[in-house]
């Protein structure tokens, strides 16, 4: 399904100079940014596109010279399995830079799909290269954040291969909460989860029936509550201890970064 609208089909609106861009907001969580660095990040967010829930942004194996910054909505990256099943590799939220797993080859290593209605900024690879060249501190910070995300992904894959269903789902819910808190603030333990049971199962290697049964078990233990699509983690500390969750993303060391 094609995007709903694009910056090529309608005039660009003037952006509020005081408003923070999506990538600026996320990186600014980890490090105070200079005015020049903020401007450089906003410069990346010029080619805006909108996608409906369920739309495929890029297909696995498709030639591509772009990445995307998530301005709103949720997406996931997935690969097709030999039995025609699907493995969801990771989820993307506001401020995330998608398809970094494809930047080395010029084609996409996974299919990027909109989970909800979303807005993306299309970023050519050469624009990212310019950012690294002209703002090495931002380049180093992007590298550090990406490295932390890869460790978090490794944790989830380890839980998929080595742990029970409670640990798999608990780890995924806590990871989602951590990623959302970076942009939205750490104040709450409730969030809307626009994922189907099939989506959750494809991310953690369980059938949707098993996912539903495990969510009910977590509710029965008083660890989570559900109302429609809203999930509330009743006791974050207790769930963290129960599944052995490690927060890899809310703190990234920046003392080694180049000077401004």
Buried (B, 14 or more C-beta within 10 A) or exposed (E): EEBEEBBEEEEEEEEEEEEBBBBBBBBBBBBEBEEEBBBBBBEBBEBBBBBBBEBBBBBBBEEBEBBBBBBEBBBBBBBBEEEEEBBBBBBBBBBBBBBBBBBEEEBBBBBBBBBBBBBBBBBBBEBBEBBEEEBBBBBBBBEBBEEBBBEBBEBBBEBBEEBEBBBBBBBBBBBBBBBBBBBBEEEEBBBEBEBEBEBBBBBBBBEBEBBBEBBEBBEEBEBBBEEEEEBEBBBBEEBBEBBEBEBBBEEBEBEEBEEE
